[in-house]
Amino acid sequence: MTKEEMIIEACKAESSRDPIEIFNNVVEKCGVSIHGPEHHVLDGACVLTAFYNAGGSVDLNAALETLLQRGLKMPGAACGHWGVCGAVMSVGAALSVIENTGPLTADDSWGSHMRYTSDALGKLAEVGGPRCCKRNAFLAIKAAIPYIRERFGIELTDRSIECDYSPLNKQCIGERCPFRKG
């Protein structure tokens, strides 16, 4: 079983409506690396799982499988090489799975999801780099919480975050990180 498949299975076992709690639990259970393309599955999967657990209308198993296939197509290091972060792409993919949005969708979901990704990428840009997949995941997930509330009327748990991952990250930006402890 690949790490990404392990992430999907771990998410299926979660019952929380707190996507950050789900994220931290799955990172621990699956041994997710500090950086890496497994976040292209993990981050959106945590949002999908919390959405479902909070009463969102989605077939969780099918949604997670679709997200897995989409996430596996996202290249690593997209943040630096393509100018778009995989964490945001993953959560954007989760939103498109929820609403069954595709490239030819004519309803407002197509533009709405673009608005989410634009706003989330703006938050990442404000903080700056270099990469930190955990920081970017937190920013992308936190940006999804009010979006989901406004778009779907679903309340996901939102809480403050203090990062426990900085000692593992040789590129940690320290005091510039909004999730730095202390």
N, C-alpha and C positions, 0 to 999 in steps of 0.2 A: 504494500500500500504506500502510495506517495505521501509526502507531507501534506500536500494540498487535499488529498482524499481524507487524510486523518483529520484535518481541520473541519471539513464538511461533516464528518461523523461526530466529532466533538460538539459542533454547533447543534446538531440534532438532539443531543442529550441535555442541552441547556434549557432552563425554564425562566430565566430572568428577562425583564424588559429594560435592563440597563446594558446598552451595547458595550460600554467600557468594561463592566464586570465580565461580560461574556468574552471580550477580547483578552483580558488578563488571564481568565481561566483557560482559554484555548491555547494561548501562548505557552502557559506553564505545562498543560497536558501534552502538547504536541512538540515541545522543544523548538518553537519557532525562532529562527535566527534573528539577531538584532537588525540586520538589513536583509532584504531579499525579495524576490518576486512572489514568495508565498503570501505576502501582504496583498497581492493583487486578487487573491481569493479571500483571505482572512477578513479584511476590513469590511467589505460588502456583506460577507456571510454573517458577521456579527450584527450588522444593521438589519439584515433580513430576519435573523433569528429574534432579535428584540422586537421588531415590528410585529412578527407573528405572535410572539408571547404576550404582547400588549393588546392583542385583539385584531390585528391587521388581517385583512382578507387576502390570503395567499396560500397556495399549496406549498408548504415549506420544503418538503422533500424535493419536489420538482424544481422549485425556485433555486434551491441550493445547488442542484445538479446543473442547471442552466448557468448559474453564476460560476461554477467550477469551470465549465467549458469556456466561458468568456474570459475568465481570469487567467487561464493557462495560455491564452493568446497574447497577453500583454507582455512586452519585453521588459526584462530587468533594466535598471538604470534609465528608465524613461524620463525621470525627473531631470537628469543632466543632459541626456542626449536628445530628448524630444521636447522638453519644456512643459511637460505635463506629468503630474505625480500619479503613480499607480494606486495610491490610497484613494485619491479622489476618483480616478477612473473606476475603481472597484465599487465604491459607494454609488457612483453614477450608474454603473451596470446594475446594481441591486435595485435602484429606483426604476430603471427601465424594465426589469423583470417583474416588479410589483405591478406595473401598469401595462405590461406587454407592449412596450414601445419599441418600434423598430425604425429603420432608416426612412421608411415611407409613411410613417404614422402622420396623419393630418390633424389630429386633435392637439390640444395644448400641452400634452405631456412631453412632446419632443422639445419644445422651447423651455418648458418648466425645468426639465432635467438639465438642460444647458445652463439655465440660470443658477441652479444649485452648484454645478461644477465650476462655473465662473466665479461665484462667490467663494467657494471653498478654496480654489486655487489662489484667489486674492489674499485669503488669510495665510496661506503658506508663503506667498510672495512677501508679505509684510514681515514675517519672521526671518526669512532668508535661509541660506544653506550654510554648510553643505548638508547633504542628505542625513536624515534620521527617519527611518521608516516608522519608528514608534511615535515620534512627535507628529509626523505627517498623518499617521493613522488617527491619533487623538484629535487633531485639527479637522480632518475630514469627517470623522464620526460626530464630533461636537457640532459641526455645521449642519449635519443631517437632522439633528434632533428638532430644532425649530422648524426646519423645512417640512419634516414629516407631520409635525403638529398642525402647521398651517395648511398643508396640502391634503392630508388624510384625516385630520382630527384624532390622531393617535398620539398618546402621551408616552414617550420613552423617558426613562429615568435620565436626568441630567445632573451631573455632580462635578465638583471640582476634582482636578486630577493633579497628583504629584507623581512625577516619574520615578520609577524604581530601576529604570533601564540605563540611566546615564553612565554608571560605572562600566558598563559593557560596551559603550559606544566611544571609540577612539576619536570620532568626529563630533562629539557632543559640543554644542555651541554655548554651553554653560549658562551664564546669567541672561543671555538673550532668549533662552528657551522659556516659553510661558508655563511650562510644566515642571520646571526645576524645583526640587525640594528646598524649603527654607526660603 
